[in-house]
Amino acid sequence: MIYFELNELNQENIYRKTLSMIEYLCDKYALSDQRGIIEMANQSIIDHLLGQGSDFSLDVNAHVEGNLLVFTYSSQDPLFHFVEDMDTEIKEDNIWGLLIDDLVLDTDYQSLTINFYVKPHQSVKRLVQQTVLQSKESSL
């Protein structure tokens, strides 16, 4: 299992670092078909955080548990109040709500966990050795 932990992310580095982490996870577990969905959900959550207008510090953890890719966004401040404040249902009109499979919002609004159901495959590298068994000239 690969466990990522990005600490003290802020407005300046959150996009770059989280996208780099997602790229690595998708490459490592052969999730290229789902990479766009994961990136879009992450970007939408970050856009909500940036839209609040205040500076923040955030930690992001990510790991794969069987067929589940888990992202946990956490902070010392109640940054995730926007999830409960949305006018519409998350699964109906909010794009990241449509893309994720499950979410858990802590009651203190300091942590948000989102899950994606995936089919991970460890990339296997095999050495390929090419040997000429018989050449055209030797058979004549």
Salt bridges, closest charged atoms under 4 A:
GLU39 OE2 - ARG35 NE 2.91
GLU65 OE2 - HIS63 NE2 2.59
ASP85 OD2 - HIS81 ND1 2.75
